[in-house]
């Protein structure tokens, strides 16, 4: 059995922080979010990938092409192909249900893995983790 949970809110999820170095920092609005640069993307990917239970991190561009991945190329291509379509379908469902709402986060949990997907207008951040390792 597979569970899917989508979080809906008024603005896209952010994956970089402004001046705060506190790992528990939560952006409160657009002024707390910095524009992604090559340096902070690499830093963020490495920070996420080093967490206990994380098996891989993939960043896709708007066209569904991987721009950064910690997975082998064949797995990266598979995740990119399948998840970009799923996220687009989910965005459409959210828009059809409420035209003033938008998708900001998805969590898909299976027996083996948990996929955390944070879409933004330009990129799609995917984190694949083993939930048993993460919560132990």
GROMACS elastic network, one bead per residue, 0.5 to 0.9 nm:
[ bonds ]
;  ai    aj funct       b0    kb
    1   109     6  0.88520   500
    1   110     6  0.66787   500
    1   111     6  0.73700   500
    2   108     6  0.71382   500
    2   109     6  0.58065   500
    2   111     6  0.73163   500
    3   107     6  0.81795   500
    3   108     6  0.58369   500
    3   109     6  0.53599   500
    3   110     6  0.67117   500
    4   106     6  0.72322   500
    4   107     6  0.58173   500
    4   109     6  0.65053   500
    4   110     6  0.89322   500
    5   105     6  0.83455   500
    5   106     6  0.57218   500
    5   107     6  0.51239   500
    5   108     6  0.64023   500
    5   109     6  0.85248   500
    6    90     6  0.86442   500
    6   103     6  0.71419   500
    6   104     6  0.76033   500
    6   105     6  0.55729   500
    6   107     6  0.61991   500
    6   108     6  0.85193   500
    7   103     6  0.66160   500
    7   104     6  0.59044   500
    7   106     6  0.61557   500
    7   107     6  0.83232   500
    8    11     6  0.86613   500
    8    94     6  0.83161   500
    8   101     6  0.69210   500
    8   102     6  0.60086   500
    8   103     6  0.50514   500
    8   104     6  0.54255   500
    8   105     6  0.68699   500
    8   106     6  0.88660   500
    9    12     6  0.76087   500
    9    13     6  0.88738   500
    9   101     6  0.66269   500
    9   102     6  0.63820   500
    9   103     6  0.69228   500
    9   104     6  0.62273   500
    9   105     6  0.88207   500
   10   100     6  0.83427   500
   10   101     6  0.64438   500
   10   102     6  0.66937   500
   10   103     6  0.86290   500
   10   104     6  0.81050   500
   11    14     6  0.89593   500
   11    29     6  0.85809   500
   11    30     6  0.87503   500
   11   101     6  0.88684   500
   11   102     6  0.74519   500
   11   103     6  0.84826   500
   11   104     6  0.68950   500
   11   120     6  0.87298   500
   12   102     6  0.78645   500
   12   103     6  0.73736   500
   12   105     6  0.81365   500
   12   118     6  0.80125   500
   12   119     6  0.67997   500
   12   120     6  0.51872   500
   12   121     6  0.73539   500
   13   103     6  0.89508   500
   13   104     6  0.53538   500
   13   105     6  0.68074   500
   13   118     6  0.60042   500
   13   119     6  0.66892   500
   13   120     6  0.62831   500
   14    17     6  0.78563   500
   14    27     6  0.75237   500
   14    33     6  0.66961   500
   14    34     6  0.85757   500
   14   118     6  0.78472   500
   14   119     6  0.86952   500
   14   120     6  0.74694   500
   15    33     6  0.82541   500
   15    34     6  0.89869   500
   15    36     6  0.82440   500
   15    41     6  0.84096   500
   15    44     6  0.75337   500
   15   118     6  0.81208   500
   15   125     6  0.81326   500
   16    27     6  0.88103   500
   16    33     6  0.64310   500
   16    34     6  0.62517   500
   16    35     6  0.77211   500
   16    36     6  0.68040   500
   16    40     6  0.69815   500
   16    41     6  0.76202   500
   16    44     6  0.70245   500
   17    20     6  0.65225   500
   17    21     6  0.78402   500
   17    25     6  0.74788   500
   17    26     6  0.80327   500
   17    27     6  0.70543   500
   17    32     6  0.67352   500
   17    33     6  0.56071   500
   17    34     6  0.61418   500
   17    40     6  0.88912   500
   18    21     6  0.82155   500
   18    27     6  0.83069   500
   18    31     6  0.82473   500
   18    32     6  0.54790   500
   18    33     6  0.55457   500
   18    34     6  0.53878   500
   19    32     6  0.80991   500
   19    34     6  0.88248   500
   20    23     6  0.82229   500
   20    25     6  0.67552   500
   20    32     6  0.89746   500
   21    24     6  0.87242   500
   21    25     6  0.76090   500
   22    25     6  0.53587   500
   23    26     6  0.85964   500
   26    32     6  0.85218   500
   27    30     6  0.77243   500
   27    31     6  0.83126   500
   27    32     6  0.52429   500
   27    33     6  0.63698   500
   28    31     6  0.79313   500
   28    32     6  0.62742   500
   28    33     6  0.84522   500
   29    32     6  0.56107   500
   29    33     6  0.70483   500
   30    33     6  0.53355   500
   30    34     6  0.81738   500
   31    34     6  0.76701   500
   33    36     6  0.88912   500
   34    37     6  0.86421   500
   36    39     6  0.81822   500
   36    40     6  0.63678   500
   36    41     6  0.62217   500
   37    40     6  0.54647   500
   37    41     6  0.59783   500
   37    42     6  0.85303   500
   38    41     6  0.52448   500
   38    42     6  0.62098   500
   38    43     6  0.86148   500
   39    42     6  0.52961   500
   39    43     6  0.61374   500
   39    44     6  0.85347   500
   40    44     6  0.58259   500
   40    45     6  0.83862   500
   41    44     6  0.50839   500
   41    45     6  0.60504   500
   41    46     6  0.85330   500
   41    68     6  0.88917   500
   42    45     6  0.51543   500
   42    46     6  0.61189   500
   42    47     6  0.85014   500
   42    68     6  0.84319   500
   43    46     6  0.52693   500
   43    47     6  0.61052   500
   43    48     6  0.86598   500
   44    47     6  0.50506   500
   44    48     6  0.61266   500
   44    49     6  0.84458   500
   45    48     6  0.52350   500
   45    49     6  0.59266   500
   45    50     6  0.85096   500
   45    57     6  0.66253   500
   45    58     6  0.83603   500
   45    59     6  0.86994   500
   45    68     6  0.83991   500
   45    69     6  0.83741   500
   45    70     6  0.83206   500
   46    49     6  0.50651   500
   46    50     6  0.60740   500
   46    51     6  0.89025   500
   46    57     6  0.87388   500
   46    70     6  0.88044   500
   47    50     6  0.53956   500
   47    51     6  0.68706   500
   48    51     6  0.55600   500
   48    54     6  0.74089   500
   48    56     6  0.87036   500
   48    57     6  0.74457   500
   48   127     6  0.80150   500
   49    52     6  0.82356   500
   49    53     6  0.88002   500
   49    54     6  0.57505   500
   49    55     6  0.71587   500
   49    56     6  0.61742   500
   49    57     6  0.62475   500
   49    70     6  0.75803   500
   49   127     6  0.82191   500
   50    53     6  0.86032   500
   50    54     6  0.70637   500
   51    54     6  0.58311   500
   51   134     6  0.83117   500
   52    55     6  0.87833   500
   52   129     6  0.85627   500
   52   130     6  0.88620   500
   52   133     6  0.67148   500
   52   134     6  0.58071   500
   53   128     6  0.86713   500
   53   129     6  0.53407   500
   53   130     6  0.51360   500
   53   131     6  0.68453   500
   53   132     6  0.76554   500
   53   135     6  0.84723   500
   54    57     6  0.78365   500
   54   127     6  0.71718   500
   54   128     6  0.59866   500
   54   130     6  0.64205   500
   54   131     6  0.86760   500
   54   133     6  0.83966   500
   54   134     6  0.76054   500
   55    70     6  0.82936   500
   55    71     6  0.78863   500
   55   113     6  0.89426   500
   55   127     6  0.77950   500
   55   128     6  0.54921   500
   55   129     6  0.50655   500
   55   130     6  0.70075   500
   56    69     6  0.72777   500
   56    70     6  0.53369   500
   56    71     6  0.55544   500
   56   126     6  0.81835   500
   56   127     6  0.59376   500
   56   128     6  0.51496   500
   56   129     6  0.69219   500
   57    68     6  0.79563   500
   57    69     6  0.55813   500
   57    70     6  0.54908   500
   57    71     6  0.70305   500
   57   125     6  0.74119   500
   57   126     6  0.56962   500
   57   128     6  0.63204   500
   57   129     6  0.89079   500
   58    66     6  0.67681   500
   58    67     6  0.78186   500
   58    68     6  0.57948   500
   58    70     6  0.65953   500
   58    71     6  0.74086   500
   58    76     6  0.70239   500
   58    79     6  0.82330   500
   58    80     6  0.79973   500
   58   124     6  0.80533   500
   58   125     6  0.60446   500
   58   126     6  0.50793   500
   58   127     6  0.65475   500
   58   128     6  0.84023   500
   59    64     6  0.89938   500
   59    65     6  0.83644   500
   59    66     6  0.57315   500
   59    67     6  0.57397   500
   59    68     6  0.51655   500
   59    69     6  0.62859   500
   59    80     6  0.86275   500
   59   123     6  0.66855   500
   59   124     6  0.55691   500
   59   126     6  0.62270   500
   59   127     6  0.88197   500
   60    63     6  0.76154   500
   60    64     6  0.53027   500
   60    65     6  0.52156   500
   60    67     6  0.55850   500
   60    68     6  0.72041   500
   60    69     6  0.86737   500
   60    80     6  0.67819   500
   60    84     6  0.79930   500
   60   122     6  0.86316   500
   60   123     6  0.55279   500
   60   125     6  0.66081   500
   60   126     6  0.80938   500
   61    64     6  0.53611   500
   61    65     6  0.55006   500
   61    66     6  0.64005   500
   61    67     6  0.64365   500
   61   122     6  0.60392   500
   61   124     6  0.63720   500
   62    65     6  0.74687   500
   62    84     6  0.86032   500
   62   120     6  0.87713   500
   62   121     6  0.72549   500
   62   122     6  0.51333   500
   62   123     6  0.55209   500
   62   124     6  0.73595   500
   63    66     6  0.89629   500
   63    84     6  0.81358   500
   63   122     6  0.88911   500
   63   123     6  0.88334   500
   64    80     6  0.58903   500
   64    81     6  0.67769   500
   64    83     6  0.83467   500
   64    84     6  0.54115   500
   64    85     6  0.82232   500
   64   123     6  0.84741   500
   64   124     6  0.80879   500
   65    77     6  0.80448   500
   65    80     6  0.64614   500
   65    81     6  0.80658   500
   65    84     6  0.87312   500
   66    69     6  0.68257   500
   66    76     6  0.71077   500
   66    77     6  0.73962   500
   66    80     6  0.64414   500
   69    72     6  0.78858   500
   69    73     6  0.81680   500
   69    76     6  0.66983   500
   70    73     6  0.88550   500
   70    76     6  0.82405   500
   71    74     6  0.81752   500
   71    75     6  0.62486   500
   71    76     6  0.57432   500
   72    75     6  0.55067   500
   72    76     6  0.60964   500
   72    77     6  0.87391   500
   73    77     6  0.61262   500
   73    78     6  0.86205   500
   74    77     6  0.52364   500
   74    78     6  0.63122   500
   74    79     6  0.87699   500
   75    78     6  0.50431   500
   75    79     6  0.61359   500
   75    80     6  0.84188   500
   76    79     6  0.52841   500
   76    80     6  0.59813   500
   76    81     6  0.85265   500
   77    80     6  0.50443   500
   77    81     6  0.60308   500
   77    82     6  0.85551   500
   78    81     6  0.52822   500
   78    82     6  0.61608   500
   78    83     6  0.83316   500
   79    82     6  0.53407   500
   79    83     6  0.56449   500
   79    84     6  0.79936   500
   79   126     6  0.87773   500
   80    83     6  0.55457   500
   80    84     6  0.58154   500
   80    85     6  0.85120   500
   81    84     6  0.58313   500
   81    85     6  0.67685   500
   82    85     6  0.56228   500
   82    86     6  0.63956   500
   82    87     6  0.88686   500
   83    87     6  0.59525   500
   83    88     6  0.84058   500
   83   117     6  0.87579   500
   83   126     6  0.86704   500
   84    87     6  0.52767   500
   84    88     6  0.62060   500
   84    89     6  0.86753   500
   84   124     6  0.79786   500
   85    88     6  0.51570   500
   85    89     6  0.61894   500
   85    90     6  0.85939   500
   86    89     6  0.51507   500
   86    90     6  0.61328   500
   86    91     6  0.85987   500
   87    91     6  0.60650   500
   87    92     6  0.85865   500
   87   103     6  0.86511   500
   87   106     6  0.83258   500
   87   117     6  0.84056   500
   87   119     6  0.78230   500
   87   124     6  0.88216   500
   88    91     6  0.50447   500
   88    92     6  0.62728   500
   88    93     6  0.87245   500
   89    92     6  0.50867   500
   89    93     6  0.62873   500
   89    94     6  0.87529   500
   90    93     6  0.50242   500
   90    94     6  0.62265   500
   90    95     6  0.86019   500
   90   103     6  0.74896   500
   91    94     6  0.51938   500
   91    95     6  0.62120   500
   91    96     6  0.86038   500
   91   102     6  0.66898   500
   91   103     6  0.56957   500
   92    95     6  0.50702   500
   92    96     6  0.60311   500
   92    97     6  0.85641   500
   92   102     6  0.89456   500
   93    96     6  0.50430   500
   93    97     6  0.61401   500
   93    98     6  0.85516   500
   94    97     6  0.51889   500
   94    98     6  0.60683   500
   94    99     6  0.74671   500
   94   101     6  0.66975   500
   94   102     6  0.61336   500
   94   103     6  0.65587   500
   95    98     6  0.51411   500
   95   100     6  0.71911   500
   95   101     6  0.63345   500
   95   102     6  0.64558   500
   95   103     6  0.84425   500
   96    99     6  0.61220   500
   97   101     6  0.83932   500
   98   101     6  0.55155   500
   98   102     6  0.81733   500
   99   102     6  0.78442   500
  103   106     6  0.78335   500
  103   118     6  0.87583   500
  103   119     6  0.74394   500
  103   120     6  0.88245   500
  104   117     6  0.86097   500
  104   118     6  0.61973   500
  104   119     6  0.59926   500
  104   120     6  0.72559   500
  105   116     6  0.74520   500
  105   117     6  0.57546   500
  105   119     6  0.64771   500
  106   115     6  0.79282   500
  106   116     6  0.58932   500
  106   117     6  0.50129   500
  106   118     6  0.65427   500
  106   119     6  0.83417   500
  107   114     6  0.69878   500
  107   115     6  0.56276   500
  107   117     6  0.62504   500
  107   118     6  0.88383   500
  108   113     6  0.82328   500
  108   114     6  0.56145   500
  108   115     6  0.50219   500
  108   116     6  0.65611   500
  108   117     6  0.82789   500
  109   112     6  0.79710   500
  109   113     6  0.60482   500
  109   115     6  0.63142   500
  109   116     6  0.85820   500
  109   131     6  0.81561   500
  110   113     6  0.53325   500
  110   114     6  0.61041   500
  110   115     6  0.84853   500
  111   114     6  0.82507   500
  111   131     6  0.87978   500
  112   129     6  0.87209   500
  112   130     6  0.64154   500
  112   131     6  0.77181   500
  112   132     6  0.85280   500
  113   128     6  0.66461   500
  113   129     6  0.56276   500
  113   131     6  0.62606   500
  113   132     6  0.86605   500
  114   127     6  0.80766   500
  114   128     6  0.58507   500
  114   129     6  0.53072   500
  114   130     6  0.60908   500
  114   131     6  0.59725   500
  115   126     6  0.67304   500
  115   127     6  0.56952   500
  115   129     6  0.65575   500
  115   130     6  0.89206   500
  116   125     6  0.79993   500
  116   126     6  0.56996   500
  116   127     6  0.51288   500
  116   128     6  0.66006   500
  116   129     6  0.82356   500
  117   124     6  0.69290   500
  117   125     6  0.56154   500
  117   127     6  0.65151   500
  117   128     6  0.88480   500
  118   123     6  0.84868   500
  118   124     6  0.58464   500
  118   125     6  0.50374   500
  118   126     6  0.65369   500
  118   127     6  0.86997   500
  119   122     6  0.80312   500
  119   123     6  0.61665   500
  119   125     6  0.61987   500
  119   126     6  0.84763   500
  120   123     6  0.52811   500
  120   124     6  0.60353   500
  120   125     6  0.81940   500
  121   124     6  0.81920   500
  129   132     6  0.88084   500
  129   133     6  0.81076   500
  129   134     6  0.74134   500
  130   133     6  0.55188   500
  130   134     6  0.63290   500
  130   135     6  0.89507   500
  131   135     6  0.61842   500
  131   136     6  0.85784   500
  132   135     6  0.55929   500
  132   136     6  0.62608   500
  133   136     6  0.55203   500
